[in-house]
Amino acid sequence: MSSTEPLAVDLSTLAVDLATGGLAGHEADVHALVRTARARGASPVLVDILADRDQPEVARLRAFGRIAAYLSFRPTAVTTAPRRAA
């Protein structure tokens, strides 16, 4: 997966679903988000917490929030104009 590919899940929808019902029933979407977050350079610690089903749910949800913020505000592709000789 490249960092220019779109997210596999809709972060807004998943955030509402997790806030209202918790992680139960959303593990497939969380797993897809974990893969995307790893590929885009999100904090390995946060990604590991989100991916670990043995972690307390509150810790996983906080990790989700931090990862979602990172993915929302980070450009997916960095482009730079070629430098001109001075």
C-alpha positions in Angstrom: 0.0 0.0 0.0 1.4 3.4 -0.9 0.9 6.5 1.1 -1.1 8.0 -1.8 -3.9 5.4 -1.7 -7.1 6.5 -0.2 -8.1 5.2 3.3 -9.7 1.8 3.3 -12.3 3.0 5.8 -14.2 6.3 6.3 -12.7 7.7 9.5 -15.7 9.9 10.3 -18.2 7.0 10.1 -15.9 4.7 12.0 -15.3 7.3 14.7 -19.1 7.7 15.2 -19.6 3.9 15.3 -16.8 3.4 17.8 -18.0 6.3 20.0 -21.6 5.0 20.1 -21.0 1.2 20.2 -17.4 0.5 21.0 -15.0 -1.8 19.1 -17.3 -4.8 19.0 -18.3 -5.6 15.5 -15.8 -3.2 13.9 -12.6 -5.2 14.1 -12.4 -5.6 10.3 -12.5 -1.9 9.8 -10.0 -1.4 12.7 -7.7 -3.9 11.1 -7.9 -2.1 7.7 -7.1 1.2 9.5 -4.1 -0.4 11.3 -2.7 -1.5 7.9 -3.2 2.0 6.5 -1.7 3.7 9.5 1.4 1.5 9.5 1.9 2.3 5.8 1.5 6.0 6.3 3.9 6.2 9.2 1.6 6.7 12.2 3.2 6.1 15.6 4.1 2.4 15.9 3.2 2.5 19.6 -0.3 3.8 18.9 -0.8 1.4 16.0 0.2 -1.6 18.2 -2.2 -0.5 20.9 -5.1 -0.2 18.5 -4.3 -3.6 16.9 -3.9 -5.4 20.2 -7.3 -6.9 21.2 -5.8 -7.6 24.7 -5.4 -3.9 25.4 -8.2 -2.2 27.4 -10.9 -0.8 25.1 -10.4 2.8 26.4 -6.7 2.6 25.4 -7.6 1.3 22.0 -10.2 4.0 21.4 -7.7 6.7 22.5 -5.1 5.3 20.1 -7.8 5.3 17.4 -8.4 9.0 18.0 -4.8 9.9 17.8 -4.3 7.9 14.7 -7.4 9.3 13.0 -6.2 12.8 13.8 -2.7 12.0 12.3 -4.3 10.5 9.1 -6.8 13.4 8.8 -4.2 16.2 8.9 -1.3 14.6 7.2 -1.1 15.0 3.4 -1.2 11.7 1.5 1.4 12.8 -1.0 4.1 15.3 -0.8 5.0 17.0 -4.0 7.7 19.6 -4.5 8.4 21.8 -7.4 11.8 21.3 -9.0 14.4 23.8 -7.8 15.5 26.4 -10.3 19.2 27.3 -10.6 19.9 30.7 -9.0 
